[in-house]
Amino acid sequence: MSRFLMQPLPFDEAVQFFNRKLPMPSGHYSEIWQAQHSHMFTVARSAGFDILNDIRSEIDKALQNGTTFADFKKNLIPTLDKKGWFQSVGADNKRKQARRLRVIYNTNMRTAFSAGRWGQAQAVQNQTGEPVYVEYMALLDDRTRPQHRAWDNIILPMDDPFWQHHYPPNGWGCRCTVATHTKTGLETRGLSQTDADDVPKREPVKKEVKGRGPIWVTKGIDPAFDYNIGAGYDKQIRTFGASKWDIAPQDIRQAMLQSVLIGTEFKRFITQGTFNTEYTPIGYTNKALQTATNAKTGLVYMSGDTALKQRLHHPDLTPADYMVVQQVFDIGKVDYDVIDGVKQSNRYVGIVQTGTKKWTKIAWKVVDDEVWFLSLFKTTKASVADKIKGEVKK
């Protein structure tokens, strides 16, 4: 009898989780840390190398098409070798190259599937109002870590604190996974929630992590994995992401933005995004414009709620239309927004000509240390040119 609430899919939720990640070059694996990996795609020692999109594309194919590691490796090795990345990481023979790529493949595939299962369970809980329970499932053989073996078959509600740290994968090469059940499903299968006395208590231990110093982590869990990969977005991670964009070289930043805007996740976001817990980069403002608008970062985010409003008010817009946002930041006229005759001190509008008689207007706001896109619509010169005088200098 199946222990799964839902059958593993070609796994839309896993694909969407992976595609939502922002590309982020890094020098060391600890530079992007724990829950930050839920929202950013990186490869250790990728800084300075144009390889993120190469690897990301192959992982995306693997998630969507079931590409095996053998094909993943076969497709990537010639490209990465030509770009000199293997030499930079000391992978100077085929065995080392395969080992490094296997870590990348396994880690990204397992975390995406695990996050996808969490997302499925959340959706069921939200749609039915019935509690969903998570069951820890260790692959039991002579390679299983002792602590992971002890967690096998633990069944607890999704909101139990246990899952804040013990949700798999819980280490490099960890093969643990989960099954999810509704309360009715548990009863049907003759299963029940694990008694509190039988749930191992979290044991914090201090470990030294290169680049981070001594930190407290859960015993039995590798430091980089001591978090729940399915956890939602938060402002702290958004702020961290923006700071990484701010220090990236301009060419890398442009490549990252281009990767986002032409990606499948952006298309899904524009056509399906609905919640403020969803967001995506939409553009990047230059230093002069940041100063003029008192912004602490150049990265401009768009929320799922804004995507929904855009669809309702401007259903003719396509994902390609949003490429104009960056044009406004780069060459458009920018002014303060005016609402009911009152000039807004933290809201801005900009226009750019996109054709012989075509113009596009956008609006955005600066809130604390974040910048949020508000709207975009097509217009005419007569409607906007005289009203937006470019008072905000770039």
Residue pairs with C-beta under 8 A, 6 or more apart in sequence:
1 189
3 135
3 137
3 179
3 181
3 189
4 179
4 180
5 120
5 121
5 124
5 132
5 179
5 180
5 181
5 182
5 185
6 120
6 124
6 180
8 113
9 116
10 64
10 65
10 66
11 63
11 112
11 113
11 116
12 116
13 115
13 116
13 117
13 119
13 120
13 123
14 63
14 112
14 113
14 115
14 116
15 60
15 63
15 64
15 112
15 116
16 116
16 119
16 265
16 268
17 112
17 115
17 116
17 119
18 41
18 59
18 60
18 63
18 108
18 112
19 60
19 263
19 264
19 265
19 268
20 39
20 265
20 269
20 278
20 280
21 38
21 39
21 40
21 41
22 39
22 40
22 41
22 241
22 256
22 260
22 281
23 40
23 41
23 42
23 52
23 53
23 56
23 255
23 256
23 259
23 260
24 32
24 40
24 41
24 42
24 52
24 241
24 244
24 256
25 42
25 46
25 47
25 48
25 49
25 52
25 248
25 252
26 32
26 42
26 43
26 44
26 45
26 46
26 47
27 44
27 45
27 47
28 44
28 45
28 210
28 211
29 44
29 224
30 209
30 210
30 211
30 212
30 224
31 42
31 44
31 211
32 40
32 42
33 212
33 224
34 224
34 225
34 226
34 227
35 227
35 228
35 231
35 237
36 237
36 240
36 241
37 111
37 224
37 229
38 115
38 227
38 229
38 230
38 231
38 233
38 237
39 233
39 237
39 241
40 241
40 244
41 52
41 56
41 108
42 52
43 51
43 52
43 55
43 104
44 89
45 85
45 88
45 89
46 52
46 85
49 83
49 84
49 85
49 88
50 83
50 255
51 79
51 80
51 83
51 85
52 256
52 259
53 255
53 259
54 76
54 79
54 80
54 83
55 76
55 80
55 104
56 259
58 67
58 72
58 75
58 76
59 72
59 104
59 105
59 108
59 109
59 112
60 264
61 67
62 68
62 72
62 105
62 109
63 109
63 112
67 75
69 101
69 102
69 105
69 106
72 101
72 105
73 97
73 98
73 101
73 102
73 105
76 101
77 86
77 94
77 97
77 101
80 86
80 97
81 97
86 92
86 96
86 97
86 100
89 100
90 96
91 97
91 99
91 100
103 172
103 173
106 173
107 169
107 172
110 168
110 169
110 174
110 175
110 177
111 169
111 229
113 177
114 167
114 168
114 169
114 177
114 178
114 229
114 230
115 229
115 230
117 177
117 178
117 180
117 230
118 158
118 167
118 228
118 229
118 230
119 230
120 180
121 132
121 134
121 158
121 180
122 132
122 158
122 230
124 130
124 132
124 180
124 182
125 131
125 132
125 158
128 182
130 182
130 183
130 184
131 157
131 158
131 182
131 183
132 157
132 158
132 180
132 181
132 182
133 155
133 156
133 157
133 158
133 180
133 181
133 182
133 183
133 186
133 193
134 155
134 156
134 157
134 158
134 163
134 167
134 178
134 179
134 180
135 153
135 154
135 155
135 178
135 179
135 180
135 181
135 191
136 151
136 152
136 153
136 154
136 155
136 166
136 168
136 176
136 178
137 152
137 153
137 176
137 177
137 178
137 179
138 144
138 148
138 149
138 151
138 152
138 175
138 176
139 175
139 176
139 177
140 149
140 152
143 175
145 170
145 171
145 174
145 220
146 220
147 200
147 219
147 220
147 221
148 168
148 170
148 174
148 176
148 220
150 200
151 166
151 176
151 200
153 194
154 162
154 166
154 194
154 198
154 199
155 181
155 186
155 191
155 192
155 193
155 194
156 162
156 163
156 193
156 194
156 199
157 193
162 199
162 202
163 228
164 227
164 228
164 231
165 202
165 218
165 221
165 226
165 227
165 228
166 202
166 218
166 221
167 178
167 228
167 229
167 230
168 174
168 176
168 177
168 178
169 175
169 176
169 177
169 225
169 229
170 176
170 220
170 221
170 222
170 225
170 226
171 221
171 222
171 225
172 222
172 224
172 225
174 222
174 225
181 189
181 191
186 192
186 193
202 218
202 219
203 218
203 219
203 220
204 216
204 217
204 218
204 219
205 216
205 217
205 218
205 219
206 214
206 215
206 216
206 217
207 214
207 215
207 217
207 223
208 214
209 215
209 223
209 224
215 223
217 223
217 226
218 226
232 277
233 277
233 278
233 279
235 370
238 279
238 301
238 370
239 297
239 369
239 370
241 299
242 297
242 298
242 299
242 301
242 369
242 370
243 297
245 253
245 256
245 281
245 284
245 297
245 298
245 299
246 297
246 298
246 299
248 256
253 284
256 281
257 281
257 283
257 284
257 326
260 266
260 280
260 281
261 282
261 319
261 322
261 323
265 280
266 280
266 319
266 322
267 319
269 278
269 280
269 302
269 304
269 307
270 307
270 310
270 311
270 317
270 318
270 319
270 322
271 311
271 319
272 307
273 280
273 303
273 304
273 305
273 307
273 308
274 304
274 305
274 307
274 308
275 303
275 304
275 305
276 303
276 304
276 305
277 304
278 303
278 304
278 307
279 301
279 302
279 303
279 304
280 301
280 302
281 299
281 300
281 301
281 302
282 300
282 301
282 302
282 322
282 325
282 373
283 300
283 325
283 326
283 328
283 329
283 373
284 298
284 299
284 300
284 326
284 329
285 293
285 295
285 298
285 300
285 329
285 371
286 298
286 329
286 330
286 394
287 298
288 393
288 394
289 295
289 298
289 329
289 334
289 392
289 394
290 296
290 297
290 298
292 334
292 392
292 393
292 394
293 346
293 348
293 366
293 371
293 392
294 346
294 366
295 366
295 371
296 369
297 369
297 370
297 371
298 371
299 371
300 325
300 329
300 364
300 371
300 372
300 373
301 370
301 371
301 372
301 373
302 372
302 373
303 372
306 372
306 373
306 374
306 375
309 375
310 317
310 375
310 376
311 317
313 375
313 377
314 376
314 377
314 378
316 378
317 376
317 377
317 378
321 360
321 376
321 378
322 376
324 352
324 354
324 360
324 362
324 376
325 362
325 373
325 376
327 352
327 354
327 360
328 334
328 350
328 351
328 352
328 360
328 362
329 350
331 352
332 350
332 351
332 352
333 350
333 351
333 352
333 388
333 389
333 390
334 348
334 349
334 350
334 388
334 390
334 392
334 394
335 348
335 349
335 350
335 387
335 388
335 389
335 390
335 391
335 392
336 343
336 344
336 345
336 347
336 348
336 349
336 391
336 392
337 343
337 344
337 347
337 348
337 349
337 363
337 365
338 344
339 347
344 365
346 365
346 366
346 367
347 363
347 364
347 365
347 366
347 374
348 363
348 364
348 365
348 366
348 392
349 361
349 362
349 363
349 388
350 361
350 362
350 363
350 388
351 359
351 360
351 361
351 362
351 379
351 384
351 385
351 388
352 359
352 360
353 359
353 381
354 360
354 378
357 380
357 381
358 378
358 380
359 378
359 379
359 380
359 381
359 383
359 384
359 385
360 376
360 377
360 378
360 379
361 376
361 377
361 379
361 384
361 388
362 373
362 374
362 375
362 376
363 373
363 374
363 375
363 376
364 371
364 372
364 373
364 374
365 371
365 372
365 374
